[in-house]
Amino acid sequence: MKAKVNGSELYYEVSGKEGAPWLVLSHSLACNVRMWDPQVAAFKDRYRILNYDMRGHGSSAAPAGAYTFDMLADDVLGLMKECGIKRATFIGLSIGGMIGQTLALRKDAPFDKMVLADTTHTQNADMLKSWDERIGIARTKGMKALVPTTMERWFTPAFRDKPEAQKIAAIIAATPVNGYVGCGEAIKKLNTTARLKDIKLPVLAITGESDAAAGGTKYIGENVPGARFVSIAQASHIANIEQPEKFNAALRAFL
């Protein structure tokens, strides 16, 4: 389904048990709703699920220009209003987890719990340089040129050639350049470090132990009051795809 939300058109899917508690799923940069297939399958019998394509991704519109985390957070709240969702648990991975932090820091955010997966709270000088390079490649060579290095960061060597990983590779290649660049510009400005202590929601910070962002996720787990931290062995950045059983077990225990 599609809805006009916050000045743009967003694609979303609703599934699961009617009348059950809501889960809102927010995917990684250069992914789409299909990234969450293992979790939708595992939780649809007990939860109602809103799964959406982020602005600039999948079947959602991809407006040009830099996006902001306030914009991306407003997209989530607008979709929730469209679907009549008053309260939910938010589950975000990578940029999805950054959007989650933005939402958690807002007054009266309509969330009961929050899962922040394979994500971070700021960008150091090396990462800012890396983002500039990635954005430059996307603009000049297209998204296919980013697939090999992205797959190296996202999955452990033993997993990269598996069909599940190759499906993600195809999604990366098909991501609109506008969406990648717009979200990349938002990521460059991320800095919630000093405000993590102000998050009052129950938080699960979960990461693949081989993820380059694992340190950032651990920091969130250690600095959000009362947060729980889980590290998943034999997984990198897209831990929910590489180790779905372990990821789902941690989610189930938290929920």
BALOBA-1460 file (C-alpha; in Angstrom, 3 decimals):
// residues 255
<rec num="1" residu="m" x="0.000" y="0.000" z="0.000"/>
<rec num="2" residu="k" x="1.046" y="3.608" z="-0.460"/>
<rec num="3" residu="a" x="0.184" y="6.732" z="1.474"/>
<rec num="4" residu="k" x="0.940" y="10.424" z="1.069"/>
<rec num="5" residu="v" x="2.793" y="11.221" z="4.281"/>
<rec num="6" residu="n" x="4.868" y="14.214" z="5.352"/>
<rec num="7" residu="g" x="5.048" y="15.608" z="1.818"/>
<rec num="8" residu="s" x="6.105" y="12.352" z="0.158"/>
<rec num="9" residu="e" x="4.655" y="9.016" z="-0.912"/>
<rec num="10" residu="l" x="5.616" y="6.033" z="1.238"/>
<rec num="11" residu="y" x="5.094" y="2.330" z="0.568"/>
<rec num="12" residu="y" x="4.109" y="0.164" z="3.513"/>
<rec num="13" residu="e" x="2.827" y="-3.285" z="4.404"/>
<rec num="14" residu="v" x="0.599" y="-4.271" z="7.315"/>
<rec num="15" residu="s" x="0.560" y="-7.889" z="8.421"/>
<rec num="16" residu="g" x="0.078" y="-10.080" z="11.444"/>
<rec num="17" residu="k" x="-2.629" y="-10.629" z="14.011"/>
<rec num="18" residu="e" x="-5.436" y="-8.080" z="14.098"/>
<rec num="19" residu="g" x="-5.872" y="-6.444" z="17.487"/>
<rec num="20" residu="a" x="-2.409" y="-7.520" z="18.662"/>
<rec num="21" residu="p" x="0.317" y="-5.107" z="19.879"/>
<rec num="22" residu="w" x="2.035" y="-3.230" z="17.073"/>
<rec num="23" residu="l" x="5.618" y="-3.542" z="15.881"/>
<rec num="24" residu="v" x="7.018" y="-0.853" z="13.550"/>
<rec num="25" residu="l" x="9.994" y="-2.015" z="11.458"/>
<rec num="26" residu="s" x="12.560" y="0.402" z="10.010"/>
<rec num="27" residu="h" x="15.195" y="-1.021" z="7.665"/>
<rec num="28" residu="s" x="18.839" y="-0.237" z="6.895"/>
<rec num="29" residu="l" x="20.103" y="2.248" z="4.345"/>
<rec num="30" residu="a" x="19.954" y="0.766" z="0.818"/>
<rec num="31" residu="c" x="17.403" y="-1.878" z="1.837"/>
<rec num="32" residu="n" x="13.617" y="-2.133" z="1.836"/>
<rec num="33" residu="v" x="10.759" y="-4.006" z="3.534"/>
<rec num="34" residu="r" x="12.134" y="-7.378" z="2.387"/>
<rec num="35" residu="m" x="15.023" y="-7.020" z="4.831"/>
<rec num="36" residu="w" x="12.585" y="-7.848" z="7.630"/>
<rec num="37" residu="d" x="11.061" y="-10.994" z="6.111"/>
<rec num="38" residu="p" x="12.564" y="-13.336" z="8.763"/>
<rec num="39" residu="q" x="11.120" y="-11.204" z="11.564"/>
<rec num="40" residu="v" x="7.699" y="-10.781" z="9.955"/>
<rec num="41" residu="a" x="7.475" y="-14.560" z="9.559"/>
<rec num="42" residu="a" x="8.533" y="-15.146" z="13.166"/>
<rec num="43" residu="f" x="6.321" y="-12.562" z="14.873"/>
<rec num="44" residu="k" x="3.180" y="-12.216" z="12.746"/>
<rec num="45" residu="d" x="1.250" y="-14.752" z="14.834"/>
<rec num="46" residu="r" x="1.548" y="-12.640" z="17.981"/>
<rec num="47" residu="y" x="1.885" y="-9.064" z="16.730"/>
<rec num="48" residu="r" x="0.461" y="-6.614" z="14.226"/>
<rec num="49" residu="i" x="3.312" y="-5.341" z="12.058"/>
<rec num="50" residu="l" x="3.870" y="-2.117" z="10.128"/>
<rec num="51" residu="n" x="6.789" y="-2.579" z="7.720"/>
<rec num="52" residu="y" x="7.634" y="0.343" z="5.444"/>
<rec num="53" residu="d" x="10.053" y="1.468" z="2.739"/>
<rec num="54" residu="m" x="11.957" y="4.467" z="4.031"/>
<rec num="55" residu="r" x="11.849" y="7.704" z="2.068"/>
<rec num="56" residu="g" x="14.079" y="7.239" z="-0.986"/>
<rec num="57" residu="h" x="13.999" y="3.423" z="-0.839"/>
<rec num="58" residu="g" x="12.128" y="0.509" z="-2.348"/>
<rec num="59" residu="s" x="8.722" y="1.505" z="-3.666"/>
<rec num="60" residu="s" x="8.582" y="4.809" z="-1.779"/>
<rec num="61" residu="a" x="9.194" y="8.121" z="-3.520"/>
<rec num="62" residu="a" x="12.807" y="9.313" z="-3.698"/>
<rec num="63" residu="p" x="12.846" y="13.111" z="-3.576"/>
<rec num="64" residu="a" x="16.165" y="14.810" z="-4.287"/>
<rec num="65" residu="g" x="18.080" y="16.700" z="-1.636"/>
<rec num="66" residu="a" x="19.447" y="16.038" z="1.832"/>
<rec num="67" residu="y" x="17.095" y="14.353" z="4.284"/>
<rec num="68" residu="t" x="17.123" y="14.925" z="8.050"/>
<rec num="69" residu="f" x="16.379" y="12.609" z="10.947"/>
<rec num="70" residu="d" x="13.481" y="14.823" z="11.963"/>
<rec num="71" residu="m" x="12.059" y="14.332" z="8.472"/>
<rec num="72" residu="l" x="12.546" y="10.559" z="8.612"/>
<rec num="73" residu="a" x="11.046" y="10.414" z="12.103"/>
<rec num="74" residu="d" x="8.037" y="12.441" z="10.962"/>
<rec num="75" residu="d" x="7.559" y="9.897" z="8.161"/>
<rec num="76" residu="v" x="7.191" y="7.153" z="10.780"/>
<rec num="77" residu="l" x="4.727" y="9.113" z="12.877"/>
<rec num="78" residu="g" x="2.728" y="10.039" z="9.786"/>
<rec num="79" residu="l" x="2.468" y="6.406" z="8.719"/>
<rec num="80" residu="m" x="1.424" y="5.382" z="12.211"/>
<rec num="81" residu="k" x="-1.343" y="7.982" z="12.101"/>
<rec num="82" residu="e" x="-2.375" y="6.755" z="8.643"/>
<rec num="83" residu="c" x="-2.687" y="3.222" z="10.037"/>
<rec num="84" residu="g" x="-4.418" y="4.281" z="13.248"/>
<rec num="85" residu="i" x="-1.529" y="3.101" z="15.454"/>
<rec num="86" residu="k" x="-1.621" y="4.759" z="18.866"/>
<rec num="87" residu="r" x="1.226" y="2.800" z="20.547"/>
<rec num="88" residu="a" x="3.920" y="0.486" z="19.213"/>
<rec num="89" residu="t" x="7.325" y="-1.066" z="19.727"/>
<rec num="90" residu="f" x="9.846" y="0.363" z="17.275"/>
<rec num="91" residu="i" x="12.518" y="-1.889" z="15.741"/>
<rec num="92" residu="g" x="15.167" y="-0.125" z="13.666"/>
<rec num="93" residu="l" x="18.439" y="-1.377" z="12.181"/>
<rec num="94" residu="s" x="21.352" y="0.844" z="11.116"/>
<rec num="95" residu="i" x="19.771" y="4.124" z="9.938"/>
<rec num="96" residu="g" x="16.522" y="2.661" z="11.245"/>
<rec num="97" residu="g" x="18.103" y="2.642" z="14.699"/>
<rec num="98" residu="m" x="19.168" y="6.253" z="14.233"/>
<rec num="99" residu="i" x="15.573" y="7.158" z="13.403"/>
<rec num="100" residu="g" x="14.569" y="5.222" z="16.517"/>
<rec num="101" residu="q" x="16.853" y="7.327" z="18.701"/>
<rec num="102" residu="t" x="15.377" y="10.485" z="17.179"/>
<rec num="103" residu="l" x="11.875" y="9.268" z="17.990"/>
<rec num="104" residu="a" x="12.794" y="8.096" z="21.492"/>
<rec num="105" residu="l" x="14.126" y="11.564" z="22.334"/>
<rec num="106" residu="r" x="10.890" y="13.274" z="21.354"/>
<rec num="107" residu="k" x="8.421" y="14.274" z="24.013"/>
<rec num="108" residu="d" x="5.375" y="11.989" z="24.192"/>
<rec num="109" residu="a" x="6.687" y="9.582" z="21.527"/>
<rec num="110" residu="p" x="4.042" y="6.871" z="20.987"/>
<rec num="111" residu="f" x="6.338" y="3.930" z="21.752"/>
<rec num="112" residu="d" x="6.449" y="1.435" z="24.594"/>
<rec num="113" residu="k" x="9.828" y="-0.134" z="23.778"/>
<rec num="114" residu="m" x="12.605" y="0.365" z="21.253"/>
<rec num="115" residu="v" x="15.063" y="-1.975" z="19.531"/>
<rec num="116" residu="l" x="18.183" y="-0.257" z="18.195"/>
<rec num="117" residu="a" x="20.099" y="-2.753" z="16.060"/>
<rec num="118" residu="d" x="23.526" y="-2.513" z="14.383"/>
<rec num="119" residu="t" x="23.541" y="1.241" z="14.739"/>
<rec num="120" residu="t" x="25.485" y="4.097" z="16.299"/>
<rec num="121" residu="h" x="25.090" y="7.497" z="17.916"/>
<rec num="122" residu="t" x="27.584" y="9.744" z="16.059"/>
<rec num="123" residu="q" x="30.099" y="9.857" z="13.191"/>
<rec num="124" residu="n" x="33.822" y="10.430" z="13.695"/>
<rec num="125" residu="a" x="36.108" y="12.143" z="11.164"/>
<rec num="126" residu="d" x="37.014" y="8.880" z="9.421"/>
<rec num="127" residu="m" x="33.373" y="7.929" z="9.005"/>
<rec num="128" residu="l" x="32.468" y="11.366" z="7.675"/>
<rec num="129" residu="k" x="35.183" y="10.983" z="5.044"/>
<rec num="130" residu="s" x="33.875" y="7.517" z="4.211"/>
<rec num="131" residu="w" x="30.326" y="8.826" z="3.800"/>
<rec num="132" residu="d" x="31.513" y="11.562" z="1.466"/>
<rec num="133" residu="e" x="33.275" y="8.911" z="-0.629"/>
<rec num="134" residu="r" x="30.227" y="6.626" z="-0.756"/>
<rec num="135" residu="i" x="27.916" y="9.487" z="-1.672"/>
<rec num="136" residu="g" x="30.339" y="10.538" z="-4.409"/>
<rec num="137" residu="i" x="30.404" y="7.015" z="-5.859"/>
<rec num="138" residu="a" x="26.617" y="6.795" z="-5.823"/>
<rec num="139" residu="r" x="26.316" y="10.100" z="-7.650"/>
<rec num="140" residu="t" x="28.979" y="9.417" z="-10.283"/>
<rec num="141" residu="k" x="28.848" y="5.652" z="-10.811"/>
<rec num="142" residu="g" x="25.464" y="4.539" z="-9.505"/>
<rec num="143" residu="m" x="24.471" y="2.131" z="-6.776"/>
<rec num="144" residu="k" x="25.823" y="-1.001" z="-8.444"/>
<rec num="145" residu="a" x="29.336" y="0.333" z="-7.886"/>
<rec num="146" residu="l" x="28.707" y="0.313" z="-4.127"/>
<rec num="147" residu="v" x="27.501" y="-3.291" z="-3.917"/>
<rec num="148" residu="p" x="30.869" y="-5.099" z="-3.443"/>
<rec num="149" residu="t" x="32.173" y="-2.923" z="-0.597"/>
<rec num="150" residu="t" x="28.746" y="-2.752" z="1.049"/>
<rec num="151" residu="m" x="28.461" y="-6.532" z="1.059"/>
<rec num="152" residu="e" x="31.916" y="-6.758" z="2.646"/>
<rec num="153" residu="r" x="30.761" y="-4.509" z="5.486"/>
<rec num="154" residu="w" x="27.342" y="-6.053" z="5.895"/>
<rec num="155" residu="f" x="28.023" y="-9.791" z="5.975"/>
<rec num="156" residu="t" x="30.742" y="-12.128" z="7.177"/>
<rec num="157" residu="p" x="32.762" y="-13.835" z="4.402"/>
<rec num="158" residu="a" x="31.073" y="-17.205" z="4.918"/>
<rec num="159" residu="f" x="27.608" y="-15.696" z="4.383"/>
<rec num="160" residu="r" x="28.124" y="-13.351" z="1.423"/>
<rec num="161" residu="d" x="27.446" y="-15.897" z="-1.329"/>
<rec num="162" residu="k" x="24.320" y="-17.347" z="0.278"/>
<rec num="163" residu="p" x="20.989" y="-16.677" z="-1.462"/>
<rec num="164" residu="e" x="19.750" y="-14.554" z="1.456"/>
<rec num="165" residu="a" x="22.747" y="-12.249" z="1.114"/>
<rec num="166" residu="q" x="22.483" y="-12.062" z="-2.664"/>
<rec num="167" residu="k" x="18.868" y="-10.898" z="-2.341"/>
<rec num="168" residu="i" x="20.152" y="-7.988" z="-0.263"/>
<rec num="169" residu="a" x="22.849" y="-7.281" z="-2.890"/>
<rec num="170" residu="a" x="20.114" y="-6.908" z="-5.513"/>
<rec num="171" residu="i" x="18.186" y="-4.527" z="-3.244"/>
<rec num="172" residu="i" x="21.290" y="-2.377" z="-2.722"/>
<rec num="173" residu="a" x="21.826" y="-2.134" z="-6.489"/>
<rec num="174" residu="a" x="18.195" y="-1.121" z="-7.050"/>
<rec num="175" residu="t" x="18.137" y="1.597" z="-4.377"/>
<rec num="176" residu="p" x="17.482" y="5.060" z="-5.857"/>
<rec num="177" residu="v" x="20.577" y="7.269" z="-5.778"/>
<rec num="178" residu="n" x="18.482" y="10.143" z="-4.405"/>
<rec num="179" residu="g" x="17.457" y="8.007" z="-1.448"/>
<rec num="180" residu="y" x="20.965" y="6.820" z="-0.680"/>
<rec num="181" residu="v" x="22.406" y="10.323" z="-0.929"/>
<rec num="182" residu="g" x="19.545" y="11.929" z="1.009"/>
<rec num="183" residu="c" x="19.831" y="9.458" z="3.882"/>
<rec num="184" residu="g" x="23.624" y="9.546" z="3.768"/>
<rec num="185" residu="e" x="23.534" y="13.297" z="4.335"/>
<rec num="186" residu="a" x="21.304" y="12.730" z="7.377"/>
<rec num="187" residu="i" x="23.689" y="10.109" z="8.776"/>
<rec num="188" residu="k" x="26.612" y="12.542" z="8.488"/>
<rec num="189" residu="k" x="24.853" y="14.867" z="10.946"/>
<rec num="190" residu="l" x="23.974" y="12.179" z="13.493"/>
<rec num="191" residu="n" x="24.920" y="13.039" z="17.068"/>
<rec num="192" residu="t" x="22.760" y="11.738" z="19.897"/>
<rec num="193" residu="t" x="25.712" y="10.913" z="22.184"/>
<rec num="194" residu="a" x="25.031" y="13.479" z="24.898"/>
<rec num="195" residu="r" x="21.277" y="12.780" z="24.891"/>
<rec num="196" residu="l" x="21.262" y="8.993" z="25.202"/>
<rec num="197" residu="k" x="20.852" y="9.401" z="28.961"/>
<rec num="198" residu="d" x="17.538" y="11.186" z="28.282"/>
<rec num="199" residu="i" x="15.923" y="8.165" z="26.594"/>
<rec num="200" residu="k" x="13.361" y="6.827" z="29.065"/>
<rec num="201" residu="l" x="12.011" y="3.876" z="27.063"/>
<rec num="202" residu="p" x="13.116" y="0.275" z="27.583"/>
<rec num="203" residu="v" x="15.799" y="-0.286" z="24.916"/>
<rec num="204" residu="l" x="17.386" y="-3.380" z="23.413"/>
<rec num="205" residu="a" x="20.710" y="-2.551" z="21.731"/>
<rec num="206" residu="i" x="21.591" y="-5.544" z="19.565"/>
<rec num="207" residu="t" x="24.478" y="-6.040" z="17.147"/>
<rec num="208" residu="g" x="26.375" y="-8.572" z="15.107"/>
<rec num="209" residu="e" x="29.730" y="-8.946" z="16.855"/>
<rec num="210" residu="s" x="31.618" y="-8.492" z="13.543"/>
<rec num="211" residu="d" x="29.779" y="-5.285" z="12.645"/>
<rec num="212" residu="a" x="31.962" y="-2.198" z="12.298"/>
<rec num="213" residu="a" x="29.206" y="-0.358" z="14.195"/>
<rec num="214" residu="a" x="29.236" y="-2.833" z="17.096"/>
<rec num="215" residu="g" x="31.105" y="-0.378" z="19.315"/>
<rec num="216" residu="g" x="28.471" y="2.270" z="18.705"/>
<rec num="217" residu="t" x="25.624" y="-0.115" z="19.482"/>
<rec num="218" residu="k" x="27.381" y="-1.247" z="22.668"/>
<rec num="219" residu="y" x="27.835" y="2.391" z="23.686"/>
<rec num="220" residu="i" x="24.088" y="2.920" z="23.287"/>
<rec num="221" residu="g" x="23.430" y="-0.157" z="25.403"/>
<rec num="222" residu="e" x="25.723" y="1.160" z="28.114"/>
<rec num="223" residu="n" x="24.484" y="4.756" z="28.122"/>
<rec num="224" residu="v" x="20.714" y="4.511" z="27.748"/>
<rec num="225" residu="p" x="19.439" y="4.021" z="31.302"/>
<rec num="226" residu="g" x="18.378" y="0.417" z="31.882"/>
<rec num="227" residu="a" x="19.117" y="-0.682" z="28.309"/>
<rec num="228" residu="r" x="19.903" y="-4.288" z="27.464"/>
<rec num="229" residu="f" x="22.849" y="-5.104" z="25.161"/>
<rec num="230" residu="v" x="23.111" y="-8.275" z="23.064"/>
<rec num="231" residu="s" x="25.968" y="-9.252" z="20.728"/>
<rec num="232" residu="i" x="25.360" y="-11.969" z="18.147"/>
<rec num="233" residu="a" x="28.232" y="-14.232" z="17.156"/>
<rec num="234" residu="q" x="28.962" y="-14.991" z="13.483"/>
<rec num="235" residu="a" x="27.057" y="-11.942" z="12.251"/>
<rec num="236" residu="s" x="27.977" y="-8.551" z="10.883"/>
<rec num="237" residu="h" x="25.858" y="-5.483" z="10.051"/>
<rec num="238" residu="i" x="22.610" y="-7.055" z="8.822"/>
<rec num="239" residu="a" x="22.463" y="-9.402" z="11.792"/>
<rec num="240" residu="n" x="18.735" y="-10.079" z="11.466"/>
<rec num="241" residu="i" x="19.365" y="-11.714" z="8.063"/>
<rec num="242" residu="e" x="22.652" y="-13.458" z="8.825"/>
<rec num="243" residu="q" x="21.561" y="-14.953" z="12.172"/>
<rec num="244" residu="p" x="17.758" y="-14.693" z="12.180"/>
<rec num="245" residu="e" x="17.188" y="-17.328" z="14.867"/>
<rec num="246" residu="k" x="19.539" y="-15.636" z="17.344"/>
<rec num="247" residu="f" x="18.228" y="-12.184" z="16.451"/>
<rec num="248" residu="n" x="14.627" y="-13.317" z="16.861"/>
<rec num="249" residu="a" x="15.384" y="-15.016" z="20.164"/>
<rec num="250" residu="a" x="16.791" y="-11.767" z="21.557"/>
<rec num="251" residu="l" x="13.768" y="-9.853" z="20.246"/>
<rec num="252" residu="r" x="11.359" y="-12.370" z="21.741"/>
<rec num="253" residu="a" x="13.017" y="-12.171" z="25.156"/>
<rec num="254" residu="f" x="12.882" y="-8.360" z="25.062"/>
<rec num="255" residu="l" x="9.312" y="-8.126" z="23.841"/>
